[in-house]
């Protein structure tokens, strides 16, 4: 069978799509290789949410196309969001691309990778796609941590966003399907589960479930081998008091809220078709902190949206100073041609938007450094991730307040007792702090912490290509 290499770009939701495609190919007997020069088939799963993501996707496609000239590659497949937006242009302007696979066409990946196939796209009409508990996946995350997509698509009308155009209407996975997959992942060594979807807080509404996300969280918390369960991408007006109380009352659910607010100015939020205001957001955050003292809060913001004035920006800056988020990301507005906001007047010059972003990030750096200093001397549960990539002298890990891949880390420079193992839960005493990271000394295990799964018990390890580095993965086929 042919060797396949894959590049996955964009968000964790896209990463799950990549894992599903690799799973389907692995089930057919394909070998996954980390070396682009050795692959007979190369797949680029693209992102096109904003302009920089489009450029990165196109660069990766062109980089992999060179391997059809200099390496073993005989076939180049482009998948994902870029295909949904620019299918015709990709087929016309990049002749090296042999096949395109849209976000609702993941099951056609086997057809796409057939070397004898002369077509460039599937002939079948693609309906809304949702993978399920029996869909094979090849996890590209560490063996102890996995993402679980609980829904697809989005019904919110945000004027700056192209996701509904690429992913379709919101649709939830069946409740039993999600629970079954979580159980299977836990049996295979996953201890940290991160629920994802374009809007996890709308989970179950289309299935007639009230408090669907809360119900799901409470059910997943019953799985014995799971230790941390977190959910990302909350829509602000869906963060109910009932959901807050579920997080507060359920020990396994990380005391962590990821709520992309986008802005705090009422006028800007109205133009974004988001509604609400900074005052309403403050009330929601007060409710979270009253019910869960010490809860970690993360948000993402957009600066430079059309019509954003200096007064609007000051409202936003004052807002983040008042809230003191634990984690914050700031994006420059991307004027996508298919978005409703594309036609708005008052486009903000790019340089002004960049200065605003720098001011926000400088304020957040101070806030983060101040909050992390308060942790010095505290002893907290920590998930050991493995040796540091920067130096063999350090290990790295994360607290419950740090989500995988997007937040800071804890660097371990000393430990008591046994040498750490990846996937192990230990207690850590914070000894130093910086702007976004901390240094800690490891101690014993928290009460009832599970033993980390030994490497000999892991399933066969596979890998996926990144444009400039390889990422370890392991097979979880035929769940």
ZIKA-V981083 format. One record per residue. PHI is phi in whole degrees, -180 to 180 (NA if undefined). PSI is psi in radians with two decimals (999 if undefined). OMEGA is omega in whole degrees, -180 to 180 (none if undefined). Layout:
phi:PHI psi:PSI omega:OMEGA
phi:PHI psi:PSI omega:OMEGA
This chain:
phi:NA psi:2.68 omega:-176
phi:-71 psi:2.72 omega:173
phi:-87 psi:2.39 omega:-176
phi:-123 psi:2.36 omega:172
phi:-121 psi:2.52 omega:-176
phi:-135 psi:2.44 omega:171
phi:-113 psi:2.21 omega:177
phi:-113 psi:2.13 omega:-179
phi:-113 psi:2.72 omega:175
phi:94 psi:-2.59 omega:-167
phi:-87 psi:2.99 omega:176
phi:-59 psi:-0.52 omega:178
phi:-63 psi:-0.69 omega:176
phi:-69 psi:-0.62 omega:179
phi:-61 psi:-0.70 omega:177
phi:-62 psi:-0.69 omega:175
phi:-59 psi:-0.71 omega:178
phi:-62 psi:-0.75 omega:-180
phi:-64 psi:-0.64 omega:177
phi:-66 psi:-0.78 omega:179
phi:-63 psi:-0.75 omega:177
phi:-62 psi:-0.66 omega:179
phi:-62 psi:-0.74 omega:179
phi:-64 psi:-0.69 omega:180
phi:-71 psi:-0.70 omega:179
phi:-63 psi:-0.63 omega:179
phi:-65 psi:-0.50 omega:177
phi:-81 psi:-0.05 omega:178
phi:99 psi:0.09 omega:179
phi:-69 psi:2.54 omega:176
phi:-96 psi:2.32 omega:-180
phi:-96 psi:2.25 omega:-178
phi:-120 psi:2.54 omega:177
phi:-87 psi:-0.10 omega:-174
phi:-108 psi:1.96 omega:-179
phi:-58 psi:-0.61 omega:-177
phi:-70 psi:-0.29 omega:180
phi:-97 psi:-0.22 omega:-174
phi:-77 psi:2.40 omega:172
phi:-86 psi:-0.48 omega:178
phi:-127 psi:2.26 omega:178
phi:-116 psi:2.34 omega:179
phi:-121 psi:2.30 omega:173
phi:-117 psi:1.96 omega:176
phi:-93 psi:1.96 omega:-164
phi:-97 psi:2.82 omega:171
phi:-122 psi:2.53 omega:176
phi:-144 psi:0.60 omega:-176
phi:-64 psi:-0.79 omega:179
phi:-135 psi:2.97 omega:-174
phi:-56 psi:-0.82 omega:179
phi:-60 psi:-0.60 omega:178
phi:-67 psi:-0.67 omega:177
phi:-63 psi:-0.77 omega:-179
phi:-63 psi:-0.75 omega:179
phi:-62 psi:-0.70 omega:180
phi:-65 psi:-0.79 omega:-180
phi:-65 psi:-0.72 omega:178
phi:-60 psi:-0.73 omega:-180
phi:-66 psi:-0.68 omega:178
phi:-61 psi:-0.82 omega:-178
phi:-67 psi:-0.63 omega:178
phi:-63 psi:-0.77 omega:179
phi:-71 psi:-0.52 omega:178
phi:-62 psi:-0.53 omega:179
phi:-63 psi:-0.47 omega:-179
phi:-72 psi:-0.25 omega:173
phi:-74 psi:-0.32 omega:177
phi:-96 psi:-0.69 omega:-170
phi:-110 psi:-0.22 omega:-176
phi:-118 psi:-2.67 omega:-179
phi:-91 psi:-0.07 omega:-172
phi:-63 psi:2.27 omega:176
phi:-112 psi:-0.21 omega:-174
phi:-150 psi:2.37 omega:178
phi:-122 psi:2.12 omega:-179
phi:-113 psi:2.30 omega:176
phi:-112 psi:2.24 omega:-177
phi:-127 psi:2.97 omega:168
phi:96 psi:-2.74 omega:-169
phi:-67 psi:-0.60 omega:179
phi:-62 psi:-0.62 omega:178
phi:-65 psi:-0.70 omega:-180
phi:-63 psi:-0.57 omega:-177
phi:-93 psi:-0.57 omega:-170
phi:-135 psi:0.67 omega:-178
phi:-55 psi:-0.91 omega:-176
phi:-62 psi:-0.77 omega:-179
phi:-65 psi:-0.69 omega:179
phi:-61 psi:-0.81 omega:-178
phi:-66 psi:-0.61 omega:-177
phi:-83 psi:-0.62 omega:-169
phi:-103 psi:-0.24 omega:179
phi:-125 psi:1.42 omega:-175
phi:-62 psi:-0.34 omega:178
phi:-66 psi:-0.34 omega:179
phi:-75 psi:2.15 omega:-176
phi:-92 psi:-0.43 omega:-177
phi:-159 psi:2.55 omega:176
phi:-120 psi:2.50 omega:-177
phi:-132 psi:2.02 omega:179
phi:-80 psi:3.05 omega:-175
phi:-67 psi:-0.37 omega:177
phi:-100 psi:0.18 omega:-175
phi:-120 psi:0.43 omega:-174
phi:-57 psi:-0.58 omega:-178
phi:-69 psi:-0.22 omega:178
phi:-86 psi:0.09 omega:-177
phi:-63 psi:-0.58 omega:179
phi:-66 psi:-0.77 omega:175
phi:-61 psi:-0.73 omega:-178
phi:-61 psi:-0.57 omega:-174
phi:-95 psi:0.06 omega:178
phi:-73 psi:2.05 omega:-174
phi:-62 psi:-0.49 omega:-177
phi:-85 psi:-0.08 omega:-176
phi:-76 psi:2.15 omega:-179
phi:-93 psi:-0.22 omega:180
phi:-74 psi:2.90 omega:-179
phi:-118 psi:-0.09 omega:175
phi:-159 psi:2.75 omega:-179
phi:-69 psi:2.54 omega:-180
phi:-85 psi:-0.20 omega:-176
phi:-85 psi:2.53 omega:175
phi:-71 psi:2.37 omega:-177
phi:-97 psi:2.14 omega:174
phi:-92 psi:3.04 omega:179
phi:-57 psi:2.24 omega:-175
phi:-108 psi:2.44 omega:172
phi:-142 psi:2.18 omega:176
phi:-75 psi:2.92 omega:-177
phi:-138 psi:-3.06 omega:-171
phi:-68 psi:-0.31 omega:180
phi:-97 psi:-0.06 omega:178
phi:-71 psi:2.24 omega:179
phi:-69 psi:2.54 omega:176
phi:-136 psi:2.60 omega:169
phi:-114 psi:1.88 omega:-175
phi:-71 psi:2.28 omega:178
phi:-102 psi:0.01 omega:176
phi:-90 psi:2.92 omega:175
phi:-58 psi:2.74 omega:-172
phi:-61 psi:-0.38 omega:-175
phi:-95 psi:-0.05 omega:-174
phi:-139 psi:2.41 omega:-179
phi:-149 psi:2.68 omega:170
phi:-93 psi:2.61 omega:177
phi:-134 psi:1.96 omega:-179
phi:-82 psi:2.15 omega:-175
phi:-104 psi:-0.19 omega:-179
phi:-159 psi:2.90 omega:179
phi:-138 psi:2.68 omega:176
phi:78 psi:3.13 omega:-177
phi:-157 psi:2.45 omega:178
phi:-107 psi:-0.03 omega:-178
phi:-74 psi:2.54 omega:-173
phi:-95 psi:0.42 omega:-174
phi:-48 psi:2.23 omega:-171
phi:-72 psi:-0.32 omega:-177
phi:-93 psi:-0.04 omega:-164
phi:-111 psi:2.39 omega:179
phi:-104 psi:0.01 omega:-175
phi:-58 psi:-0.78 omega:179
phi:-59 psi:-0.56 omega:178
phi:-68 psi:-0.55 omega:-176
phi:-94 psi:-0.56 omega:-173
phi:-110 psi:-0.25 omega:177
phi:86 psi:-2.99 omega:-179
phi:-68 psi:2.73 omega:-180
phi:-67 psi:2.37 omega:177
phi:-150 psi:2.27 omega:-178
phi:-91 psi:2.56 omega:168
phi:-71 psi:2.68 omega:177
phi:-60 psi:2.47 omega:-178
phi:-55 psi:-0.84 omega:-177
phi:-65 psi:-0.58 omega:180
phi:-65 psi:-0.76 omega:180
phi:-65 psi:-0.79 omega:-179
phi:-64 psi:-0.74 omega:-180
phi:-62 psi:-0.75 omega:179
phi:-66 psi:-0.71 omega:178
phi:-61 psi:-0.73 omega:178
phi:-62 psi:-0.73 omega:179
phi:-65 psi:-0.72 omega:178
phi:-63 psi:-0.74 omega:179
phi:-62 psi:-0.70 omega:179
phi:-63 psi:-0.45 omega:-178
phi:-96 psi:0.23 omega:172
phi:107 psi:-0.05 omega:179
phi:-72 psi:2.25 omega:180
phi:-116 psi:-0.37 omega:178
phi:-120 psi:2.14 omega:-177
phi:-119 psi:2.24 omega:180
phi:-116 psi:2.00 omega:-180
phi:-82 psi:2.34 omega:-178
phi:-136 psi:2.80 omega:177
phi:174 psi:2.89 omega:179
phi:-59 psi:-0.59 omega:175
phi:-148 psi:1.65 omega:-177
phi:-66 psi:-0.47 omega:-176
phi:-73 psi:-0.21 omega:175
phi:-92 psi:0.05 omega:-176
phi:-54 psi:2.30 omega:173
phi:88 psi:-0.21 omega:-179
phi:-60 psi:-0.71 omega:180
phi:-74 psi:-0.21 omega:177
phi:-98 psi:0.03 omega:-180
phi:82 psi:0.31 omega:-179
phi:-94 psi:2.29 omega:171
phi:-93 psi:2.42 omega:-176
phi:56 psi:0.76 omega:-176
phi:-60 psi:-0.77 omega:-179
phi:-66 psi:-0.74 omega:178
phi:-61 psi:-0.78 omega:177
phi:-59 psi:-0.76 omega:-179
phi:-65 psi:-0.79 omega:-180
phi:-60 psi:-0.76 omega:-179
phi:-64 psi:-0.62 omega:179
phi:-72 psi:-0.73 omega:180
phi:-65 psi:-0.56 omega:-180
phi:-66 psi:-0.25 omega:178
phi:-81 psi:-0.18 omega:-179
phi:-74 psi:2.04 omega:-169
phi:-59 psi:-0.69 omega:-171
phi:-83 psi:-0.18 omega:177
phi:-79 psi:2.41 omega:-179
phi:-111 psi:-0.83 omega:177
phi:-121 psi:2.30 omega:174
phi:-126 psi:2.16 omega:178
phi:-131 psi:2.83 omega:178
phi:-133 psi:2.47 omega:-179
phi:-114 psi:2.92 omega:171
phi:64 psi:1.03 omega:175
phi:-83 psi:2.39 omega:172
phi:-87 psi:2.29 omega:-168
phi:-53 psi:-0.82 omega:-175
phi:-78 psi:0.06 omega:176
phi:-104 psi:0.00 omega:178
phi:-84 psi:1.61 omega:-174
phi:-88 psi:2.84 omega:175
phi:-62 psi:-0.58 omega:179
phi:-65 psi:-0.71 omega:178
phi:-66 psi:-0.76 omega:179
phi:-58 psi:-0.77 omega:-180
phi:-66 psi:-0.59 omega:176
phi:-63 psi:-0.78 omega:178
phi:-63 psi:-0.73 omega:-178
phi:-64 psi:-0.64 omega:-171
phi:-92 psi:-0.12 omega:-173
phi:-116 psi:1.85 omega:-172
phi:-57 psi:-0.62 omega:-176
phi:-73 psi:-0.31 omega:-180
phi:-81 psi:2.14 omega:-179
phi:-58 psi:2.38 omega:179
phi:-81 psi:1.27 omega:-168
phi:-149 psi:2.20 omega:178
phi:-123 psi:2.11 omega:175
phi:-104 psi:1.84 omega:-174
phi:-126 psi:1.67 omega:179
phi:-68 psi:1.83 omega:-176
phi:-87 psi:-0.52 omega:178
phi:75 psi:-0.66 omega:178
phi:-166 psi:3.11 omega:177
phi:-128 psi:-0.22 omega:179
phi:-78 psi:2.24 omega:180
phi:-58 psi:-0.73 omega:-178
phi:-64 psi:-0.77 omega:-180
phi:-68 psi:-0.74 omega:179
phi:-62 psi:-0.65 omega:177
phi:-64 psi:-0.75 omega:178
phi:-66 psi:-0.54 omega:176
phi:-75 psi:-0.12 omega:-174
phi:59 psi:0.71 omega:177
phi:-105 psi:-0.43 omega:-177
phi:71 psi:-3.00 omega:177
phi:65 psi:-2.97 omega:-179
phi:-161 psi:2.97 omega:178
phi:-59 psi:-0.60 omega:180
phi:-63 psi:-0.76 omega:178
phi:-67 psi:-0.65 omega:178
phi:-64 psi:-0.71 omega:179
phi:-61 psi:-0.67 omega:179
phi:-64 psi:-0.76 omega:178
phi:-61 psi:-0.76 omega:-179
phi:-67 psi:-0.66 omega:176
phi:-61 psi:-0.69 omega:178
phi:-64 psi:-0.72 omega:178
phi:-63 psi:-0.83 omega:-175
phi:-72 psi:-0.49 omega:176
phi:-70 psi:-0.68 omega:-178
phi:-81 psi:-0.52 omega:-176
phi:-135 psi:1.41 omega:178
phi:-57 psi:2.31 omega:180
phi:86 psi:0.05 omega:178
phi:-58 psi:2.42 omega:178
phi:-83 psi:2.38 omega:-179
phi:-122 psi:2.30 omega:176
phi:-127 psi:2.50 omega:173
phi:-143 psi:2.93 omega:171
phi:-130 psi:2.57 omega:-173
phi:-131 psi:2.75 omega:175
phi:-120 psi:2.26 omega:173
phi:-114 psi:2.68 omega:179
phi:86 psi:0.24 omega:177
phi:-63 psi:2.51 omega:-178
phi:-51 psi:2.27 omega:179
phi:88 psi:-0.07 omega:179
phi:-67 psi:2.02 omega:-179
phi:-93 psi:3.05 omega:175
phi:-64 psi:-0.62 omega:177
phi:-65 psi:-0.72 omega:177
phi:-60 psi:-0.76 omega:-179
phi:-67 psi:-0.68 omega:178
phi:-63 psi:-0.67 omega:176
phi:-59 psi:-0.76 omega:180
phi:-65 psi:-0.79 omega:-180
phi:-64 psi:-0.77 omega:178
phi:-63 psi:-0.63 omega:-179
phi:-63 psi:-0.82 omega:-178
phi:-71 psi:-0.50 omega:175
phi:-67 psi:-0.67 omega:-179
phi:-72 psi:-0.70 omega:-175
phi:-77 psi:-0.71 omega:-174
phi:59 psi:1.19 omega:176
phi:-64 psi:2.60 omega:174
phi:-75 psi:-0.65 omega:-178
phi:-139 psi:2.47 omega:-176
phi:-152 psi:2.37 omega:173
phi:-121 psi:2.50 omega:-179
phi:-125 psi:2.23 omega:179
phi:-112 psi:2.50 omega:170
phi:-77 psi:2.40 omega:178
phi:-57 psi:2.31 omega:178
phi:-112 psi:2.07 omega:-172
phi:-84 psi:1.31 omega:-177
phi:-72 psi:2.36 omega:-170
phi:-69 psi:-0.38 omega:-179
phi:-97 psi:0.08 omega:179
phi:-88 psi:2.65 omega:177
phi:-62 psi:-0.53 omega:-178
phi:-73 psi:-0.20 omega:-178
phi:-61 psi:-0.56 omega:-176
phi:-89 psi:-0.01 omega:-176
phi:-73 psi:2.55 omega:175
phi:-79 psi:2.96 omega:174
phi:79 psi:0.64 omega:177
phi:-60 psi:2.33 omega:-177
phi:-87 psi:2.24 omega:178
phi:-55 psi:2.49 omega:-175
phi:-59 psi:-0.71 omega:-178
phi:-66 psi:-0.65 omega:178
phi:-66 psi:-0.72 omega:178
phi:-63 psi:-0.71 omega:179
phi:-64 psi:-0.70 omega:179
phi:-64 psi:-0.69 omega:178
phi:-65 psi:-0.72 omega:178
phi:-61 psi:-0.76 omega:179
phi:-61 psi:-0.69 omega:179
phi:-65 psi:-0.75 omega:179
phi:-63 psi:-0.78 omega:-178
phi:-69 psi:-0.57 omega:176
phi:-66 psi:-0.72 omega:177
phi:-65 psi:-0.75 omega:-180
phi:-66 psi:-0.62 omega:178
phi:-60 psi:-0.76 omega:178
phi:-65 psi:-0.74 omega:-180
phi:-63 psi:-0.83 omega:-179
phi:-62 psi:-0.79 omega:180
phi:-61 psi:-0.72 omega:-180
phi:-65 psi:-0.75 omega:-178
phi:-70 psi:-0.64 omega:-180
phi:-71 psi:-0.56 omega:176
phi:-60 psi:-0.58 omega:-180
phi:-67 psi:-0.32 omega:-180
phi:-82 psi:-0.26 omega:-178
phi:-59 psi:2.26 omega:-178
phi:94 psi:-0.28 omega:179
phi:-78 psi:2.56 omega:175
phi:-112 psi:2.09 omega:-170
phi:-133 psi:2.66 omega:174
phi:-64 psi:2.46 omega:-177
phi:-139 psi:2.47 omega:173
phi:-97 psi:2.06 omega:179
phi:-76 psi:2.19 omega:-179
phi:-98 psi:-0.48 omega:179
phi:140 psi:-3.07 omega:178
phi:-61 psi:2.58 omega:178
phi:-66 psi:2.51 omega:177
phi:-75 psi:-0.35 omega:-177
phi:-81 psi:-0.66 omega:-177
phi:-156 psi:2.53 omega:178
phi:-73 psi:-0.20 omega:-178
phi:-76 psi:-0.29 omega:-176
phi:-120 psi:2.64 omega:166
phi:-107 psi:2.94 omega:179
phi:-134 psi:2.71 omega:178
phi:-160 psi:-3.09 omega:-180
phi:-138 psi:2.60 omega:172
phi:-88 psi:2.95 omega:175
phi:-57 psi:-0.48 omega:-178
phi:-83 psi:0.12 omega:-178
phi:-127 psi:1.98 omega:180
phi:-78 psi:2.66 omega:-178
phi:-65 psi:2.36 omega:170
phi:82 psi:-0.26 omega:-174
phi:-125 psi:-0.34 omega:-177
phi:-110 psi:-3.10 omega:180
phi:-70 psi:-3.08 omega:-177
phi:-133 psi:2.91 omega:172
phi:-111 psi:2.17 omega:178
phi:-97 psi:2.26 omega:-175
phi:-102 psi:2.03 omega:-179
phi:-113 psi:0.05 omega:-180
phi:-162 psi:2.66 omega:178
phi:-152 psi:2.68 omega:175
phi:-102 psi:2.53 omega:175
phi:74 psi:-2.42 omega:-173
phi:-68 psi:2.60 omega:175
phi:-62 psi:2.49 omega:-179
phi:-62 psi:2.71 omega:173
phi:-128 psi:2.48 omega:176
phi:-60 psi:2.35 omega:-179
phi:91 psi:0.02 omega:-178
phi:-91 psi:2.47 omega:173
phi:-98 psi:2.18 omega:180
phi:-133 psi:2.86 omega:169
phi:-86 psi:2.46 omega:-178
phi:-133 psi:2.30 omega:175
phi:-98 psi:2.09 omega:-178
phi:-72 psi:2.19 omega:-177
phi:-112 psi:-0.46 omega:180
phi:-146 psi:2.82 omega:176
phi:-144 psi:2.72 omega:175
phi:-128 psi:-2.74 omega:-177
phi:-67 psi:-0.76 omega:-175
phi:-127 psi:-0.21 omega:-176
phi:-125 psi:2.89 omega:177
phi:-132 psi:2.88 omega:173
phi:-115 psi:2.49 omega:-176
phi:-144 psi:2.80 omega:172
phi:-108 psi:2.23 omega:-180
phi:-79 psi:2.51 omega:176
phi:-126 psi:-2.60 omega:-176
phi:-75 psi:-3.01 omega:180
phi:-86 psi:2.57 omega:173
phi:-64 psi:2.78 omega:177
phi:-56 psi:2.34 omega:177
phi:65 psi:0.30 omega:177
phi:-69 psi:2.34 omega:-180
phi:-73 psi:2.70 omega:173
phi:-68 psi:2.44 omega:176
phi:-66 psi:2.59 omega:180
phi:-72 psi:2.28 omega:-178
phi:-71 psi:2.59 omega:-176
phi:-60 psi:-0.53 omega:-179
phi:-67 psi:-0.37 omega:-178
phi:-90 psi:-0.15 omega:-177
phi:-70 psi:2.69 omega:174
phi:-70 psi:2.87 omega:-179
phi:-53 psi:2.39 omega:-176
phi:-91 psi:2.28 omega:176
phi:-117 psi:3.11 omega:-179
phi:-143 psi:2.77 omega:173
phi:-126 psi:2.67 omega:-180
phi:-82 psi:2.45 omega:162
phi:-111 psi:2.80 omega:-178
phi:-54 psi:-0.60 omega:-178
phi:-128 psi:0.03 omega:179
phi:-158 psi:2.74 omega:179
phi:-97 psi:2.57 omega:179
phi:-121 psi:2.29 omega:179
phi:-69 psi:2.61 omega:177
phi:-151 psi:2.88 omega:177
phi:-138 psi:2.63 omega:-173
phi:-78 psi:2.33 omega:171
phi:-132 psi:1.14 omega:-174
phi:-83 psi:2.66 omega:173
phi:53 psi:0.90 omega:176
phi:-62 psi:999 omega:none
